[in-house]
Amino acid sequence: MKHILVADDNIAMAALVARSLPGYKVTMAHNGLEALVLARTLPNCDLVIADYVMPALTGAQLATRLRLE
């Protein structure tokens, strides 16, 4: 089963995105830093869906950091 990490500081939006992905294992992060830690530790994270504007670490910054690893 494919594993998707959803990062959004709006908990309701993250839950909506997670519910719209039936058939996938979904893990939610509530900010960019939490998503970065989870992406590093989750086994087989296939995709990250991130909000662009989040506190501490934006979606763009998250993507850049993940690509560098």
ABEGO torsion letter per residue (X at the ends): XBBBBBBBABAAAAAAAAAABBGBBBBBBABAAAAAAAAAABBGBABBBBBABBBGBBAAAAAAAAAAX
